[in-house]
Amino acid sequence: MLIKKTITRNDIYLFGLILLAIGIPLSNVLMSSAQIILLANWLFDKNILKKIKLFFTNKPALIFSFIFLLHLIGLLYTSDFNYAFKDLRTKIPILFLPLVISTSSIIDAKKLKLILSFFVASVLFASLVCYYIYLTSVFDDVRQISIFISHIRFSLDICLAICILFYFGYKDPSLTNTKKWIINLLLIWLVFFLFVLQAFTGIIILVFLFLIFLLYFTISIKNWTYKLILLSTFIAFPFIIFMFIRAGIHSYFRVENKNNIKLEQFTPRGNLYYHDTIAFGVENGNYIGLYVCPDELKAYWAKRSKINIDSNDRMGQHISYTLIRFLNSKGFRKDADGVMALNDKEVKAIERGCANTIYLQHPGLLTRLYKALFEYNAYMISGNTRGHSIFQRLELWKAAIGIIKNNFWFGVGTGDMVTVYDKQLKIMNSDLSGQKLRAHNQYLSIFSAFGIFGFIIFIFALTYPPFLNRSFKDYYFMVFFIIICLSMINEDTIESQAGVSFFAFFYSLFLLSGVKAPELK
């Protein structure tokens, strides 16, 4: 006889949590649907008044919700209510996820592992799809392969998934050697994909976490042989990174025999070369502005491509400049012979906006380093920041500091952020004005929006709940906390649906769900 099992409110609650865990790396629609299910399940409960009272007696949950309260208070002195209410809608998970999770049934260790397993599986699925796009599609920027959510937000998901898999493989005594090997392979895959994605924020966070783990194991291991090996690795790793960066800078800027360059005046076809060692700088160890023959570039580029040399490539750059940079990176002269020496793949890459052969040959960390060096070079020569993410951030941080100085005590309010930033950028004569940008630093965004008092409340609401719950001893919460706090240095992490859902969900799950999170021993 078949017995029909009744679906309970707790089953729906668990389903909503799993669906949200799946949706965070994959889909804003799934994220919204999961949160609607969780909220509706919570609201249609005869014990809702008891739950509300329980929330107000739960100090960690109540204090964390102060972050949302800040944005409500900021309505009192804002002028752009359209933006303010849009911002509030984005931040709603910071209010209702702690409310729902802290007043619902306790998540035991088995259910927590199930939720996290679905999250890791979702991250793995998204990474495979994105890598397939990387291998098979034409794109202007490799970070465009992150088709589900922003590449930076996705990199945070990857970092957390790596930490979860690491704990699964390290701590679970029931795992067979085969399963451990599978977990190790998945870890290697996610690390590899993170570098393919070129998400600088995620890479820095992963390196920082690696060093923390290395230091932890160095201190905790009693065997002195292993301790010395780990200590040597801990010391050597930053040195290796330093040497890698140093070698990259050397190969990028160092021009061999620059004091003995004998410049030819004419191309093999008898046309005049232009030479400039100042205006365009150096890239890949060659002066970009040497041996340039515009007439031959125009005539012979027309034989290789249907895109006019006077138009823009797919990234909005002047294709003539992209072509010159690419030829320079190959060590070719910027003339007819140089253009004709390009293969068809390289021509297509130039049309897409690829300006350096390194970007094709070494996708990953070296490409990211070379792009950063080009941004530095261009910024030092022209002061231009457009298209240069690192120096855009520096410019926006300067703007944030200017706004904070003028609105130190209470900030500018919830809705006026974009307007005030645009005004400040115009005062600075920045080329970023008119682009509706914010600080790209969550701490500066909070400070400029709510002043010193709001900033203190934000830091208090972020850090005090785990002190109350002693959650800094919990492995999952600690790695998540490091990821989120580091991400806020380089990004407005909670200003998008994917970012705020990631933040509010895992903060609440690890801190407020009642689960006894594991300690790394």
N, C-alpha and C positions, 0 to 999 in steps of 0.2 A: 504493500500500500504506500503510495506516494504522499508524503507530508509536505504541504506547502509552507514554506518559511515566510514569516511576516518580515517585511523590510522595516527595520527600526530607524528611529531618528539618528542613532549612532552610526548605522550603516551609511545613511545619506551624508552624515558629517565626514566620515572617512572617505567616501567617494568624492566629496567636494575637495578635500585636501589633496587626494591623489590627482584629481583633474587639474587642480591649480599647479601642482608640482610638474605635471606634464606640460601645461600651457606656458609656463614662464619662459622656457627656451624656444617655444615654437610659435605661439599665436596670441595676439592681443584678444582675439575673439574667445579663445579657450580660457584665458585668464579672466575675462569679464564674466563668462558663463559660470565658471567655477565659483567666483565670488558671489554671484547672484544666488546660486544654489546654497552656499554656506549661510548667507544672510537670511534667505527665505526660511531655511530649515531652523535657524536660530529664532527668528521672529515668531513663527507659528508654533509656539510652545506654550502650554498652559502655565509653565513655571518661569515665564519671561521676567516677571517682576523680581523673583528671587535671583535670577541671573544678573539683572541690572544691579541689585544690591550687592551681589557677590563681586561684580566688577569694581564697584567703588570701595570695596574693602581689600582689593588686590593691589597693593601699592606699586609693584613693578609694572603691572599693566596700565594702571592709572597714570603713572609718571611718564611712561613711554608715549601715551596719548597726548601729552603736553605739546608734542611736536605739531600735531594737527591744531591744537588750541591756539598755538602761536599764529597760524595762518588765519584763524577766525578773528583774533584780536587785530591782526594787520588790516582787516577790512575797515576798521574805525577811522583810519587816516590815509586811505587810498583814494585815487580818483578814477582809475580805470577798472570799473567793476566787471566788465566783460572778461578781461584777462584774469581778474581775481577769482571769479566763479569758475572759470575753466581750470585754474590752478587748484582750487579746492576740490573739484571733481577728480582731478588726477591724484590728489593726496588722500582721498577717502579711505583707501586700504590701511593707512596709518591709524585711523580711528577704529574701523569696524573689525579688522583682523585680530588685533589684541582683545577687543571686546568679545568676539565669538570664541576664539581659541582659549582664552583664560577662563571662560565660564561654561565650557562644554566638557564632555567626558574626557578623562585622562587618556593620553596616548601612551600605550605601553611600548616597550622596546621593540617588540615584534612588529607592531603597526608602524612605528617610526622607521624601521628598516625597510618596510614595504613602500612607504611614501618616498623615501630617499632612493630606493631602487628604481622606482618609476621615473624620478627626476633624472637620475644618471642615464637611464635608458633613453629618455627624451633628448638629453644632451648628445648622447652618442648618435642617435638617429639624425638629429639636426646637423651634426658635424659631417656625417657621411654624405648627406644630401648636398651640403655646401661644398664638400670636396669633389663630388661628382660635377658640380657646376664649375669648379676650378679647373677640372681636367677637360671639360667638354665645351665650355662657353667662352665667348669673347666679352671681356669686361675692361673698363677704363682703369679701375683701381681694384686690387685684389680684395680689399675689404668689402667690396660690393657682393662678394659671394655669400655673405651673411644675409640671406634673403628673408629670414623669419623675424629677427629683431636686429637692432643696431649692433655692429660688430663689437663695440666696447661693452655693452650690456651682456652680449653673448660670451665674451671673454671672462666676465665675472662668473657666469654659470659654469664655464669650463673649469675655472680654478676651484670652485666649490665641488664640482663632480670629481675632480682629481683627488681632492682631500678625502671625500667620502669613499672612493674606491680604495685609496691608500689604507684607510681604517678598516674597511671590509677585509682586505687582504692581510693586514698586519695583526688584527685582533681576533678574528673569528677562528676558534680552535677546531671547528667542524669542517673547515675547508680542506678538500683533498689537494694534493700537489697539482693535479690537472687544473682545478679551479683557480688556484693561486697563479698558475702560469697564464691563464686566461685574463685574470685581473691585471697582471703585470703588462700583458700585451695591450689591454685597453688603456692603461695608464700611459704607456709609451705613445699610443695612437693620439690621445688627447693632448699630450705635450707637443708632439709633432704638429698636430693641426693648429694649435695655438700659435706656433711660429709661422705656419703657412698663412694664417689669418693676419699676421703682422699687427695684432692689437697690442700696442706698446703698453697700455695700462695693465692688461692681463699678464703680459710677460714680466713686467716689473713686480707685480704682486706675487706671481709664481716663484720668482727668484727669491723674494723676501721670505716667503713661506718655507722654501727649501732651506734657507740659511737658519731660520728659526728651528726647524725640525733637526737639522744637523747639530746645532748647538745643544738642543734638548737631549739628543741621544748621546752626545759627547759627555755631557754632565752626568747622565743617568747610568751609563754603562760602567760597570766596575772593572772589567778586564782592561788592564792598562795598555795592552797591545792594540786592542780595538779603539780604545780611547785616543791613543796617539794618532792612529790612522784617521779617525774622524776629525780630530783637531787639525791635523795637517790639511785635510780636505776643506775644512771650514776656512782656514787661512788662505789656502791656494785658490779657492773658487773665486773670490773677489779679484784676486790678482790675475787670474785667467781672463776674467771679464775685462779688467783694465787693459791687459795686453791686447786683447781682441779689438777693443775700441781704439787703442793707440795705433795699432797696425792699420786699422781702417782709416783713421785720420791721416796717417802718413801716406798711404797709397792714394788717398783722395786729393790731398793738397800739395804733396811734394812733386815739384817739376824737376826732372833730371836735367842737369847742365843748363839751368835757366839763364845763367850769366854768359853762356857761350852760344846762344841761339843765333844762327845765321839765317835770316828770313829771306826766302825767295820772293820775288816780286810778281812773277807771272806763273799761271797754270801751264801744264803741258800743252794746252790748246791756245796759249798765248794771251789769255785774259788776265786782267789785273786782280791780284789778291788784296784783301783788306786785312790789316793786322791790328788787334787791340788786346793789350795785356792787362787792362785796368777795369773797363766798364763791365765785363762779363765774368771776371774771376777765373778760378781754376776748378776743374772737376776731373776725377780719375787721373790725376797727375798730368793733365794737359790744359793749356790755356784755351778756354772755350772760343775766344775771339781771334785766334790765329788761323791763317790760311782759309779765309772765307771769300768765296767768289759768288755773290748773289745771282749774277746772270746765269752762271752754269747750274747753280742749285735750282733755279726756277725752270730752266729749260729741261733739265734731265729728271727732275722730280715729276714733271708732267708725263714723262715716259714710263714712270714706275707706279704712278698713283692717279686715280680719278679725282682726288681731293686737291683743289687748288692750293698752292703754297701760300697764298695771301689770306686764306681762310683759317678757321680754327680747327684744332683736332677735337676729338670727342670729349676731352676734358676741359674744353673752352680755352685752351692755350693757343697762341699763334703757332701754326704747324711749322713755319719756317724756323722758329726758335727751337721747337722740339726736335726737328731734323738736325739742326746744327749741334745741339747737345748730344744727340745719339751718335752722330758721326764722330764727335769729339771723344765720347766714351770708348769708341772702338779704336781710337788712335788714327782715324782716317782724316784726310784733309776735306774741307767743306767745299768740294768742287764736283765736277762731273764724274771723275773716277771714284770718289767717295760714295756718291749716290748709286752708281752702277755696281759697286762692290757689295751693296746690301742684298741679302736674300729676301725672298717674298715674305717670310715670317717676320722679318725685322721691319719691312715696309708696313705690314699690317699693324705691328706693334706701335710704330710711330703715328699712324693714323688714329690709334686708340688713345694716344697721349703718352706713351712710354718714351721717356727721354734719355734712358741710360741702359746700356746692355746688361749691366749688373742686375737690373730689375727682372730681366728675363732669365739670366743664368743662375742667380742665387736668390730666389724668392725666400723671404724670411728675415732673419736678424740682420744680415749684411745689407739687404735692400733697405730695411728700416733705418739703419745707421746712415747709409748714403743719402737717403731722403732728408734726414735730419741735418746732415752736413750741408746739403744744397740749400735748405731753408736758411741755415745760418749764414751761408755765403751771400745769398740773395738779400737777406735782411740787412747785413752789414754794408752792402753796396748801395742798395736803393731804399731801405727802410720799408719795403713792401712786405705785407703779411698775408695777403690773399692767397689761399690755397696752401698755406704753410701752417699746419696745425699747432706746432710747438710755439711759434712766435705769435700766432693768434692768441694763444692762451696767455702768454706774457703780456700782450697788449690789453687783453680783457682783465687780467689781474691788476694791471696798473689802473684801469678804469674803476675797478671795484674799490681799490684803495682810495681813489679820489672821491667816490660816492660815500664811502664810510667816513672819511674826514668831514664831509659836509652834513652827514646825518648819523653822527656817532651814537647818540643815545637811543633813538627809537627806530632808525632806519627809514625807508621810503614807503613801507606798507606792502601788502600782498600783491596788489595789481599793477604797481607802477614800475616794476623791475625793468622790463624791456624798454620803456620810454625813457627812464632815467639813464640807463646804460647808453642808449643811443645819443642822448644829449651830452653825456660825458665824453663819448668817443668823438663827437663833433668838436668839443672844446679842445681835445687832444690832437685835432686834425688827423685822426686815424682813418685809414682806408677801410676800416671795418664798420664805420658808421652807416646806418641805413639797412643793416642786415638782420636786425631783431635778434641780437645775441645776448647771452648772459655771461656770467663769470667763468664758466667751465671749472668751477671749484665750489663744492657744496658749502664749505665753511664760509667762504667769502660771500656766497649768495645769501646765506642765512644772516650774516652780519650786516650786509647792505640792505636787506629787506626789513630786519627787525631790530637793528642796533645792538649795542653791547648787552643790554638786558636780555633781548631775544636770543643772542648767541650763547649766553651763559645758560639759559633755560634749555636750549637745544643740546648742548654738551651734557648738561645734567640729565636730561631725558634719555640721552643715548647711552650714558655710561653708568648711571646710578642703579637702574634696575638689575643689571647683572651682579653688582656688588651686593644688593639685597638678597638675591637668590643664590649667591656664590657660584655663578655660572661661568666665571673665568677659569674654573677648574675643569669645565666640561669641554671635551675635545671639539664636538661639532659647533657649539656656540663660539668657542674661541677662534677657530679658523674662519668661521663666517664673519665674526666681528673684525678680524684683521683685514679680510677681503673688503668689507664694506667701508671701513675707516680709511684704508689706503686709496680706494677708488674715489672717495670724496675729495681727495687732494687734486685730482686731475680732471674730475667730471662733476657735473650737476647730477649726481646719481639718482636722486629722488624726484627729478623733474620730468620723468617720462613714465608711462604706464609699466613698461617692462622693468625699469629700475625701481620704482616705488613698490611694485608687487614683490619683486625679489627681496627687497629690504624688509618690508612689513611681514611678509609670509615667514621667512626663515628666522627672523628675529623672534616672532611670536611662537613659532613652532619649537624652537630650541629652548626658549626662555620661559614661555607661559603655558605650554601644553600639559605640564605636570609630569612629563617623562623624565626619568632619571637618566640623563645623558651620560655617555661613557667617558671615562677618564683614560688618558693615554699613559700607561705605566710600562 
